[in-house]
Amino acid sequence: MPPPIPVVPPPYHSPERERLQAQARRFAAERVLPVANELDPVKGEIPRWLLEEMAAEGYFGITVPTEHGGLGLGAFEYCMVAEELARAWMSVASIIARAQGAGTGVADEARRHELLRRSARGEWIGAIALSEPDAGSDLAGVATRAERDGDAFVLTGRKRWTGNAKAADFIQVLVRTADPGPDERRSAGLATLLVEKQRDSFPEGLTGRPIDKIGYHGFVTWDLEFDGLRVPVANQLGGENADEGAFASTQQWLNIARVHTAARAVGLARAAVEDSIVYLQERRQFEHPIGDFQAVRFKLATMAARVEQARAFYQHVAHLIDLGQPCEREAAMVKLLATEMAAEVTGDGIQLHGGNGYTTEHRVERHWRDARLTTIFEGTSEIQMKIVADRLLPRSPLG
Ligand SMILES: Cc1cc2nc3c(=O)[nH]c(=O)nc-3n(C[C@H](O)[C@H](O)[C@H](O)COP(=O)(O)OP(=O)(O)OC[C@H]3O[C@@H](n4cnc5c(N)ncnc54)[C@H](O)[C@@H]3O)c2cc1C
C-alpha cells in the first residue's frame, strides 16, 4: 500500500499550491533523501550542489517578492515546502530559512535590493547568532558587546549554537550597544548587526568551534568568539538608532520561525508514519505481518491522526501570518503542540520498528533525533507555554 499523500485542503487549495507541493515532494524524495541517509552518519554538511539545486527550485526566495527575484509567495507556501523537505532531511528544510529576504533591514536602498536578489537566488545564505552561553531562553540577557569606534562597531563576546556559521555568507548577530537605563526594559540597547564574510572561513576577530550534537547533521552548529571584529555601522539592520526595534523585530522573526518549525516537525512525524507503514507490512511475527495486530494498527492510526491535526493547525497559523493578523499566541501554540507531537510520534515509530528501530540501519532513528531537537530550539516548549500563558493571564512578576 502506498503511503498516504496529504494534499492542500480547501479553503487553502489552489492549483499553484498543489503543483508546488508535488514538486517539493518529488525533489525531497529524489534529491534529498538519498543524500540525507549518506551524510547524516558522517555528520557532514549539506553539499553545495544540493544547495544550488534548491536555489534553482526557488526555495531560498519563496517569500521574497518577485521584483527581487523571489517566488513572491507567503508563509503558507514556505511552511508547505518546509514540511516536504523535512520529511526527507530536516537540515535541508532549515537552511531555506537562512535566506528568505535576509538583508531586508539594510538601510541603503541599492544595497538592500542587491542583497534581496542574491538571497532569493540562494547566492547569499547566512546564519543567525542570537543565543549565548548565558542567554538562551532569556534573549534579553544578550551580553555580546558592540562598541562604536568611528564608522564601525567593534564586537566582543561569545555566541553559542550558531548553525551554519562557517559555511555562511553572512551572520546576523544580536548584540548589545548599550546597557538598559534604570527605567528601561532589559531588551533596551540591543541591536542586530550583519557580519559579512567569506564562505567556509571566519573573518579576523572571529573564531569558531563546532559543537558535537546527537542529530541535526548537515547543519554544523558553532560556538563563536568575537574578539575585536569590526562591522561597518551601515550594517546595523533597521539603520542607526534602530536599537529599540531590534528586540521587537527579532520577536516577529521568531513568530514565522515557530510556524516553520511546526511544519518541519510535521514533516519528521510524517516520515515516521510513512516508514512505519512500509515496515509493518514487511516485518512478520507469529506468522503474520505485525501490521495485522490491532495494538500496532491503533498506534499507527493515532500517530497518523496527530500528524494531520498538527498540519491543519500550522496551515491555519501560516494563513493568519499571510493575512497580516497578529498571531504570536497561535504561533507559540502550534510550535509547542507540533514539536511535542513530533518527538512522541517519531518515538512511537521507533517502538513500531522494535529492535530495528534502535539501530542506524533504519531511518526512523534519524527522524527521532531531529524531532527531539524541535522542542528545544527556536524557543523551548516551556517558553512557548510561557508566551501563551502571558496572553491568557496577567503577566507573572517572575517574568
Ligand atoms: C542544535 C541546536 C541548534 C541551534 N541553532 C541556533 C541558531 O542557529 N542560532 C541561535 O541563535 N540559537 C540556536 N540554538 C539555540 C536554541 O534556540 C536554545 O538552545 C534554546 O532557545 C534554549 O536555550 P538554552 O539551550 O540556553 O536553554 P535554557 O534557557 O538554559 O533552558 C534550560 C531549561 O530551562 C527551561 N526554562 C528556562 N527559562 C524558563 C522559564 N522562564 N520558565 C520555564 N522554563 C524555563 C527551558 O525550557 C529548558 O527546559 C540552537 C540550539 C540547538 C540545540
Ligand as a Chemical Component Dictionary entry (heavy atoms), coordinates in Angstrom:
data_LIG
# 
_chem_comp.id                   LIG 
_chem_comp.type                 NON-POLYMER 
_chem_comp.pdbx_formal_charge   0 
_chem_comp.three_letter_code    LIG 
# 
loop_
_chem_comp_atom.comp_id 
_chem_comp_atom.atom_id 
_chem_comp_atom.alt_atom_id 
_chem_comp_atom.type_symbol 
_chem_comp_atom.charge 
_chem_comp_atom.model_Cartn_x 
_chem_comp_atom.model_Cartn_y 
_chem_comp_atom.model_Cartn_z 
_chem_comp_atom.pdbx_ordinal 
LIG C1  C1  C 0 21.102 22.028 17.681 1  
LIG C2  C2  C 0 20.746 23.437 18.052 2  
LIG C3  C3  C 0 20.762 24.411 17.068 3  
LIG C4  C4  C 0 20.505 25.740 17.412 4  
LIG N1  N1  N 0 20.622 26.720 16.453 5  
LIG C5  C5  C 0 20.614 28.021 16.822 6  
LIG C6  C6  C 0 20.962 29.060 15.892 7  
LIG O1  O1  O 0 21.240 28.808 14.716 8  
LIG N2  N2  N 0 21.008 30.347 16.357 9  
LIG C7  C7  C 0 20.716 30.668 17.646 10 
LIG O2  O2  O 0 20.783 31.853 17.992 11 
LIG N3  N3  N 0 20.377 29.710 18.550 12 
LIG C8  C8  C 0 20.322 28.401 18.169 13 
LIG N4  N4  N 0 20.014 27.409 19.105 14 
LIG C9  C9  C 0 19.774 27.791 20.489 15 
LIG C10 C10 C 0 18.359 27.475 20.974 16 
LIG O3  O3  O 0 17.453 28.415 20.474 17 
LIG C11 C11 C 0 18.423 27.438 22.520 18 
LIG O4  O4  O 0 19.086 26.224 22.864 19 
LIG C12 C12 C 0 17.060 27.487 23.153 20 
LIG O5  O5  O 0 16.472 28.751 22.970 21 
LIG C13 C13 C 0 17.121 27.178 24.668 22 
LIG O6  O6  O 0 18.128 27.916 25.298 23 
LIG P1  P1  P 0 19.182 27.156 26.255 24 
LIG O7  O7  O 0 19.718 25.991 25.496 25 
LIG O8  O8  O 0 20.138 28.161 26.748 26 
LIG O9  O9  O 0 18.327 26.573 27.435 27 
LIG P2  P2  P 0 17.951 27.329 28.811 28 
LIG O10 O10 O 0 17.363 28.654 28.509 29 
LIG O11 O11 O 0 19.106 27.266 29.736 30 
LIG O12 O12 O 0 16.786 26.390 29.341 31 
LIG C14 C14 C 0 17.047 25.176 30.084 32 
LIG C15 C15 C 0 15.693 24.621 30.554 33 
LIG O13 O13 O 0 15.062 25.596 31.422 34 
LIG C16 C16 C 0 13.776 25.909 30.922 35 
LIG N5  N5  N 0 13.466 27.323 31.189 36 
LIG C17 C17 C 0 14.291 28.409 31.017 37 
LIG N6  N6  N 0 13.644 29.526 31.369 38 
LIG C18 C18 C 0 12.393 29.170 31.766 39 
LIG C19 C19 C 0 11.259 29.865 32.247 40 
LIG N7  N7  N 0 11.245 31.208 32.379 41 
LIG N8  N8  N 0 10.148 29.169 32.582 42 
LIG C20 C20 C 0 10.133 27.822 32.423 43 
LIG N9  N9  N 0 11.168 27.089 31.968 44 
LIG C21 C21 C 0 12.301 27.751 31.647 45 
LIG C22 C22 C 0 13.859 25.631 29.423 46 
LIG O14 O14 O 0 12.587 25.432 28.862 47 
LIG C23 C23 C 0 14.726 24.387 29.404 48 
LIG O15 O15 O 0 13.943 23.267 29.650 49 
LIG C24 C24 C 0 20.199 26.062 18.753 50 
LIG C25 C25 C 0 20.149 25.060 19.717 51 
LIG C26 C26 C 0 20.427 23.762 19.389 52 
LIG C27 C27 C 0 20.411 22.719 20.472 53 
# 
loop_
_chem_comp_bond.comp_id 
_chem_comp_bond.atom_id_1 
_chem_comp_bond.atom_id_2 
_chem_comp_bond.value_order 
_chem_comp_bond.pdbx_ordinal 
LIG C1  C2  SING 1  
LIG C2  C3  SING 2  
LIG C2  C26 DOUB 3  
LIG C3  C4  DOUB 4  
LIG C4  N1  SING 5  
LIG C4  C24 SING 6  
LIG N1  C5  DOUB 7  
LIG C5  C6  SING 8  
LIG C5  C8  SING 9  
LIG C6  O1  DOUB 10 
LIG C6  N2  SING 11 
LIG N2  C7  SING 12 
LIG C7  O2  DOUB 13 
LIG C7  N3  SING 14 
LIG N3  C8  DOUB 15 
LIG C8  N4  SING 16 
LIG N4  C9  SING 17 
LIG N4  C24 SING 18 
LIG C9  C10 SING 19 
LIG C10 O3  SING 20 
LIG C10 C11 SING 21 
LIG C11 O4  SING 22 
LIG C11 C12 SING 23 
LIG C12 O5  SING 24 
LIG C12 C13 SING 25 
LIG C13 O6  SING 26 
LIG O6  P1  SING 27 
LIG P1  O7  DOUB 28 
LIG P1  O8  SING 29 
LIG P1  O9  SING 30 
LIG O9  P2  SING 31 
LIG P2  O10 DOUB 32 
LIG P2  O11 SING 33 
LIG P2  O12 SING 34 
LIG O12 C14 SING 35 
LIG C14 C15 SING 36 
LIG C15 O13 SING 37 
LIG C15 C23 SING 38 
LIG O13 C16 SING 39 
LIG C16 N5  SING 40 
LIG C16 C22 SING 41 
LIG N5  C17 SING 42 
LIG N5  C21 SING 43 
LIG C17 N6  DOUB 44 
LIG N6  C18 SING 45 
LIG C18 C19 SING 46 
LIG C18 C21 DOUB 47 
LIG C19 N7  SING 48 
LIG C19 N8  DOUB 49 
LIG N8  C20 SING 50 
LIG C20 N9  DOUB 51 
LIG N9  C21 SING 52 
LIG C22 O14 SING 53 
LIG C22 C23 SING 54 
LIG C23 O15 SING 55 
LIG C24 C25 DOUB 56 
LIG C25 C26 SING 57 
LIG C26 C27 SING 58 
# 
